[in-house]
Amino acid sequence: MKICRLRSLLSLAKCNSQTFPSTTAARTFSSTNHHLQNVGFIGLGNMGSRMANNLIKAGFNLTVHDKNNDALEMFSQMGVPTKKTPYEVSEASDVVITMLPSSAHVIDVYTGPNGLLHGGKLIRPWLLIDSSTIDPQTSRNLSATISNYILKEKKGNIEMPVKLDAPVSGSIIAAEAGTLTFMVGGSEEAFIAAKPLFLSMGKSTIYCGGAGSGSAAKICNNLALAVSMLGISEALALGQSLGVSASTLTNIFNCSSARCWSSDAYNPVPGLMEGVPSSKDYNGGFASKLMAKDLNLAVESAKLAGCKYPLTSQAQKILLFYTDILSSAMVAMIQKTFHVLFVIFTQEWMSLLTNKLCRPCTYCNFLVCQNNHLGSMTLKNIVLISVLQLQVTYEL
């Protein structure tokens, strides 16, 4: 049966044997391949909604689900069928793609009440693609579970469904433009067959290995990004304190050994680059709380693998300080993109953690100094808190 399954997957790939060198090429994908044409999409957040929209533009027939009724209404107004449960999406689809916030959400969508696997040991979709950033072990476990299922209707000679873990690299801007990078784990034959889907949402796809490998690659990628963004932010803040402008430092970094994505494509200093979150009040990017979640995944994965993680641990502490300790006082800022961390260094917030200068007020639960009233807050350029209006403002 396994040999038959592999041959069937290869036959799907041969039907799409032309290369897909660009997103444009993928978007000319012929509708004759009915094995990919009916696509379910679950998770219509900042990333998922844009990915789903690009699949619609590419000519795929979409059916969608999300817990957010406003997101469903937006797609309904576009004429896209919406479903109340993941299982209903499964019943209408040959392929299902999920884009969810965490491992717990993914497990619930797959195995929870009215989940994708709700219908006993029979399932309609032949291909399940999870683009969420989750831990590798959960990806492997789900792949193993799905391998025990049988298709309700054969797709050619395929009798068993296949799962790919395919997290993405790229911002909301990349999701909008269809320039994401997919890191894919699972069956290589299924990966090849699914390329038209990936290249309708992104510019490149990279096969990483067996089940869970895509998730592992994504965690490593985000670990490197977090550390580099913190390093660039700290260096820019120090340079400005020593009298060198951020623009001058950025020019030096980008033509020297310090060059990285955090300096030349996603610079954290406002006003240096157009179109990036730092020039839009740190909105529209990868939220700080999500980066903190990914660092937690990296730490847990390192522990399981028996690897040391000193830089991961330090980056995690900084993110946790920002997201957990300060979140009660700065609800608005906690939603900002993670490279607002640059502000931490310029405003000396880390000294609050090290020296314990501040703690939550027992009266209003906002972060104030040890004298328990706002008037004694003395750190220069610290966040200004309006208790009456429950609003947060800050200055750079």
C-alpha positions as CSV (number, residue, x, y, z in Angstrom):
1,M,0.0,0.0,0.0
2,K,2.9,2.4,0.8
3,I,4.4,1.7,-2.6
4,C,1.1,2.4,-4.3
5,R,0.8,5.6,-2.3
6,L,4.2,6.9,-3.3
7,R,3.6,6.1,-7.0
8,S,0.3,8.0,-6.8
9,L,2.0,11.0,-5.3
10,L,4.7,10.9,-7.9
11,S,2.0,10.8,-10.6
12,L,0.5,14.0,-9.1
13,A,3.9,15.6,-9.3
14,K,4.3,14.6,-13.0
15,C,1.0,16.3,-13.8
16,N,2.8,19.5,-12.6
17,S,6.3,18.6,-13.8
18,Q,7.0,22.1,-15.1
19,T,9.1,24.2,-12.7
20,F,7.6,27.1,-10.9
21,P,10.4,29.7,-10.9
22,S,8.2,32.5,-9.6
23,T,4.9,33.4,-8.0
24,T,3.6,34.5,-11.4
25,A,4.2,31.1,-12.8
26,A,2.4,29.5,-10.0
27,R,-0.6,31.7,-10.5
28,T,-1.1,30.4,-14.0
29,F,-1.7,26.9,-12.5
30,S,-4.3,25.1,-14.5
31,S,-7.6,24.2,-12.9
32,T,-7.5,20.7,-14.5
33,N,-5.7,19.3,-11.5
34,H,-8.7,18.5,-9.4
35,H,-6.6,16.9,-6.7
36,L,-5.6,20.4,-5.6
37,Q,-8.4,22.6,-6.8
38,N,-10.8,22.5,-3.8
39,V,-8.9,24.0,-0.9
40,G,-10.0,24.5,2.7
41,F,-8.4,27.2,4.7
42,I,-8.6,27.5,8.5
43,G,-7.2,30.5,10.4
44,L,-8.0,33.9,8.8
45,G,-5.8,36.1,11.0
46,N,-3.3,38.7,9.8
47,M,-1.3,36.1,7.9
48,G,-3.9,33.5,7.0
49,S,-6.4,35.9,5.5
50,R,-3.8,37.2,3.1
51,M,-2.5,33.7,2.2
52,A,-6.1,32.6,1.5
53,N,-6.7,35.7,-0.6
54,N,-3.7,34.8,-2.8
55,L,-5.1,31.3,-3.3
56,I,-8.3,32.8,-4.5
57,K,-6.4,35.1,-6.9
58,A,-4.6,32.0,-8.2
59,G,-7.9,30.4,-9.2
60,F,-8.3,27.8,-6.4
61,N,-11.8,27.1,-5.0
62,L,-11.7,28.0,-1.3
63,T,-13.8,27.1,1.6
64,V,-12.9,28.8,4.9
65,H,-13.3,28.7,8.6
66,D,-12.3,31.0,11.5
67,K,-13.6,31.6,15.1
68,N,-13.8,35.3,14.3
69,N,-17.1,36.0,12.6
70,D,-15.9,39.3,11.2
71,A,-13.1,37.4,9.3
72,L,-15.7,35.0,7.9
73,E,-18.0,37.8,6.9
74,M,-15.2,39.4,4.9
75,F,-14.7,36.3,2.9
76,S,-18.4,35.6,2.6
77,Q,-18.8,39.1,1.0
78,M,-16.2,38.0,-1.6
79,G,-18.4,35.0,-2.5
80,V,-16.2,32.4,-0.6
81,P,-18.1,29.6,1.1
82,T,-17.7,29.7,4.9
83,K,-18.2,26.9,7.4
84,K,-18.9,26.7,11.1
85,T,-16.5,24.0,12.0
86,P,-13.2,22.5,10.7
87,Y,-15.0,19.2,10.0
88,E,-17.3,21.0,7.6
89,V,-14.3,22.5,5.8
90,S,-12.8,19.0,5.6
91,E,-15.9,17.6,4.0
92,A,-15.8,20.2,1.3
93,S,-12.1,20.0,0.5
94,D,-9.4,17.9,-1.2
95,V,-6.7,19.9,0.5
96,V,-6.9,21.7,3.9
97,I,-4.4,24.4,5.0
98,T,-4.3,25.6,8.6
99,M,-2.6,28.8,9.8
100,L,-3.1,29.0,13.6
101,P,-1.4,30.8,16.6
102,S,-0.2,27.8,18.7
103,S,0.2,24.1,19.1
104,A,-2.9,23.9,21.2
105,H,-5.0,25.6,18.5
106,V,-3.7,23.2,15.9
107,I,-4.4,20.1,18.0
108,D,-7.9,21.4,18.7
109,V,-8.6,22.0,15.0
110,Y,-7.4,18.6,14.0
111,T,-8.6,16.4,16.9
112,G,-11.1,18.4,18.9
113,P,-14.9,18.2,18.7
114,N,-15.9,18.8,15.0
115,G,-12.2,18.9,14.1
116,L,-10.7,17.8,10.8
117,L,-10.4,14.2,12.0
118,H,-13.9,14.1,13.5
119,G,-15.3,11.5,11.1
120,G,-13.9,8.3,12.6
121,K,-11.0,6.8,10.6
122,L,-12.3,8.2,7.2
123,I,-11.3,11.6,5.9
124,R,-12.0,13.4,2.6
125,P,-8.8,15.6,2.1
126,W,-5.8,13.7,0.7
127,L,-3.5,16.5,1.8
128,L,-3.4,18.4,5.0
129,I,-0.9,21.3,5.3
130,D,-0.2,23.1,8.6
131,S,1.6,26.4,8.2
132,S,1.4,27.3,11.9
133,T,4.5,27.8,13.9
134,I,4.4,25.0,16.4
135,D,6.7,22.6,18.2
136,P,8.2,19.8,16.0
137,Q,6.9,17.0,18.2
138,T,3.3,18.1,17.8
139,S,3.8,18.1,14.0
140,R,5.3,14.6,14.1
141,N,2.5,13.3,16.3
142,L,-0.2,14.7,14.1
143,S,1.5,13.2,11.0
144,A,1.6,9.8,12.7
145,T,-2.1,10.0,13.7
146,I,-3.1,11.0,10.1
147,S,-1.2,8.1,8.6
148,N,-3.7,5.8,10.3
149,Y,-6.6,7.3,8.4
150,I,-8.1,6.3,5.1
151,L,-9.6,8.5,2.4
152,K,-13.3,8.4,1.9
153,E,-12.8,8.5,-1.8
154,K,-9.6,7.5,-3.6
155,K,-7.7,10.3,-5.4
156,G,-6.3,8.3,-8.3
157,N,-4.7,5.4,-6.5
158,I,-4.1,7.3,-3.2
159,E,-5.9,5.6,-0.3
160,M,-4.3,7.4,2.7
161,P,-4.0,11.1,3.5
162,V,-0.7,12.9,3.8
163,K,0.3,15.8,6.2
164,L,2.9,18.4,5.6
165,D,4.2,20.9,8.2
166,A,4.9,24.0,6.2
167,P,5.5,27.1,8.4
168,V,6.4,30.4,6.7
169,S,9.0,33.1,6.9
170,G,7.9,36.6,6.0
171,S,5.9,39.4,7.4
172,I,2.3,40.5,6.8
173,I,3.7,42.5,4.0
174,A,5.1,39.3,2.4
175,A,1.9,37.5,3.0
176,E,0.0,40.3,1.2
177,A,2.5,40.3,-1.7
178,G,2.7,36.5,-2.0
179,T,6.4,36.5,-1.3
180,L,6.5,34.1,1.7
181,T,9.1,31.4,2.1
182,F,7.7,27.9,3.0
183,M,9.8,25.5,5.1
184,V,8.3,22.1,4.5
185,G,8.5,18.8,6.4
186,G,6.9,15.5,5.5
187,S,6.7,13.3,2.4
188,E,8.9,14.8,-0.4
189,E,6.5,13.5,-3.1
190,A,3.6,15.3,-1.4
191,F,5.8,18.4,-1.2
192,I,6.5,18.3,-4.9
193,A,2.8,17.8,-5.7
194,A,1.8,20.7,-3.4
195,K,4.2,23.2,-5.0
196,P,1.5,25.0,-7.0
197,L,-0.3,25.8,-3.7
198,F,2.9,27.0,-2.0
199,L,4.0,29.2,-4.9
200,S,0.6,30.8,-5.1
201,M,1.2,32.2,-1.6
202,G,5.0,32.5,-1.6
203,K,8.1,33.0,-3.7
204,S,10.1,30.0,-2.6
205,T,9.6,26.6,-1.0
206,I,12.4,24.6,0.8
207,Y,12.1,20.9,1.6
208,C,13.5,20.3,5.0
209,G,13.1,16.6,5.5
210,G,10.6,14.3,7.3
211,A,7.6,15.1,9.4
212,G,8.4,17.9,11.9
213,S,11.4,19.2,10.0
214,G,9.6,22.3,8.7
215,S,8.5,23.2,12.2
216,A,12.1,22.7,13.5
217,A,13.5,24.9,10.7
218,K,11.1,27.6,11.5
219,I,11.9,27.6,15.2
220,C,15.6,27.9,14.4
221,N,15.0,30.7,11.9
222,N,13.0,32.8,14.4
223,L,15.6,32.1,17.1
224,A,18.2,33.6,14.9
225,L,16.0,36.5,14.0
226,A,15.2,37.4,17.7
227,V,18.9,37.4,18.7
228,S,19.9,39.4,15.6
229,M,17.1,42.0,16.2
230,L,18.1,42.4,19.8
231,G,21.8,42.8,18.9
232,I,21.0,45.4,16.2
233,S,18.7,47.3,18.5
234,E,21.2,47.4,21.3
235,A,24.0,48.5,19.0
236,L,21.9,51.3,17.4
237,A,20.8,52.5,20.8
238,L,24.4,52.5,22.1
239,G,25.7,54.2,19.0
240,Q,23.2,57.0,19.3
241,S,24.1,57.5,23.0
242,L,27.7,57.8,21.9
243,G,26.8,60.5,19.3
244,V,26.6,58.5,16.1
245,S,23.2,58.8,14.2
246,A,21.1,55.7,13.6
247,S,21.2,56.3,9.8
248,T,25.0,56.5,9.8
249,L,25.3,53.3,11.9
250,T,22.8,51.5,9.6
251,N,24.9,52.5,6.5
252,I,27.9,51.1,8.2
253,F,26.2,47.9,9.2
254,N,24.8,47.3,5.8
255,C,28.2,47.4,4.0
256,S,30.1,45.6,6.7
257,S,30.2,42.4,8.8
258,A,27.2,43.4,10.9
259,R,24.8,43.3,7.9
260,C,21.7,41.1,8.5
261,W,18.0,41.2,7.8
262,S,17.3,43.1,10.9
263,S,19.5,46.0,9.7
264,D,18.9,46.1,5.9
265,A,15.3,44.9,5.5
266,Y,13.5,45.4,8.8
267,N,15.4,48.2,10.6
268,P,14.0,48.9,14.1
269,V,14.6,52.6,14.1
270,P,11.6,54.8,13.0
271,G,12.1,56.9,9.9
272,L,15.1,55.0,8.4
273,M,13.1,52.7,6.1
274,E,9.8,53.1,4.3
275,G,7.1,50.4,4.6
276,V,8.4,48.6,7.7
277,P,6.6,48.6,11.0
278,S,9.1,50.9,12.8
279,S,8.0,53.7,10.4
280,K,4.3,52.9,11.1
281,D,4.3,53.2,14.9
282,Y,5.5,49.6,15.1
283,N,2.2,48.3,13.7
284,G,1.6,45.7,11.0
285,G,4.5,43.3,11.9
286,F,5.2,40.1,13.8
287,A,3.7,40.7,17.3
288,S,6.1,40.6,20.3
289,K,3.9,38.0,22.1
290,L,4.3,35.7,19.1
291,M,8.1,36.0,19.1
292,A,8.1,35.3,22.8
293,K,6.0,32.1,22.1
294,D,8.5,31.0,19.4
295,L,11.4,31.5,21.8
296,N,9.6,29.3,24.3
297,L,9.3,26.7,21.6
298,A,13.0,27.0,20.9
299,V,13.9,26.6,24.5
300,E,11.7,23.5,24.9
301,S,13.1,22.0,21.7
302,A,16.7,22.6,22.9
303,K,16.0,21.0,26.2
304,L,14.6,17.9,24.5
305,A,17.5,17.7,22.1
306,G,20.1,18.2,24.9
307,C,21.5,21.4,23.4
308,K,22.7,24.4,25.2
309,Y,20.9,27.7,24.5
310,P,22.5,30.7,26.3
311,L,21.5,33.3,23.7
312,T,18.1,31.9,23.3
313,S,17.7,32.0,27.1
314,Q,18.8,35.7,27.3
315,A,16.5,36.7,24.4
316,Q,13.7,34.9,26.0
317,K,14.2,36.8,29.3
318,I,14.1,40.1,27.5
319,L,10.9,39.2,25.5
320,L,9.2,37.8,28.6
321,F,10.0,40.9,30.6
322,Y,8.5,43.0,27.8
323,T,5.5,40.9,27.2
324,D,4.6,39.6,30.6
325,I,5.8,42.1,33.2
326,L,4.9,45.3,31.2
327,S,1.8,44.0,29.5
328,S,-0.6,45.1,32.3
329,A,0.5,48.6,32.0
330,M,1.1,48.7,28.2
331,V,-1.7,46.8,26.6
332,A,-1.4,48.8,23.4
333,M,2.4,48.2,23.1
334,I,2.1,44.5,23.7
335,Q,0.4,44.2,20.3
336,K,3.3,46.0,18.5
337,T,5.7,44.2,16.2
338,F,8.6,42.6,18.1
339,H,11.2,45.0,16.9
340,V,9.7,47.7,19.1
341,L,12.2,46.1,21.4
342,F,14.6,48.8,20.1
343,V,12.6,51.2,22.4
344,I,13.6,49.1,25.5
345,F,17.2,50.0,25.0
346,T,16.6,53.6,24.3
347,Q,14.3,54.1,27.3
348,E,16.4,52.0,29.7
349,W,13.5,49.7,30.5
350,M,15.9,46.8,31.2
351,S,17.2,48.8,34.3
352,L,13.7,48.4,35.7
353,L,14.1,44.7,35.6
354,T,17.7,44.6,36.9
355,N,17.3,47.1,39.7
356,K,13.6,46.5,40.5
357,L,12.9,50.2,40.5
358,C,9.2,49.7,39.7
359,R,6.4,47.3,40.6
360,P,2.6,47.3,39.9
361,C,0.6,49.7,42.0
362,T,-1.7,47.8,44.4
363,Y,-4.4,50.3,43.7
364,C,-4.5,50.5,39.9
365,N,-2.4,47.5,38.9
366,F,-0.3,49.7,36.6
367,L,3.4,49.7,36.6
368,V,4.5,52.5,38.9
369,C,7.4,53.2,41.2
370,Q,7.8,51.9,44.7
371,N,6.1,55.1,46.1
372,N,2.9,53.8,44.6
373,H,1.9,56.9,42.7
374,L,2.5,58.2,39.2
375,G,4.1,61.5,40.3
376,S,7.3,59.8,41.5
377,M,8.1,58.1,38.3
378,T,11.4,59.7,37.4
379,L,13.1,57.6,34.7
380,K,13.7,59.8,31.6
381,N,11.3,59.1,28.7
382,I,9.6,56.3,30.6
383,V,6.1,55.2,29.3
384,L,3.4,57.7,30.3
385,I,0.4,56.0,31.7
386,S,-3.1,57.5,31.8
387,V,-5.0,55.6,34.4
388,L,-8.3,57.4,33.9
389,Q,-8.4,56.9,30.1
390,L,-6.7,53.5,30.2
391,Q,-4.5,54.6,27.3
392,V,-0.8,54.1,26.7
393,T,1.5,56.6,25.0
394,Y,5.3,56.6,24.7
395,E,8.0,58.8,23.3
396,L,11.3,57.8,21.7
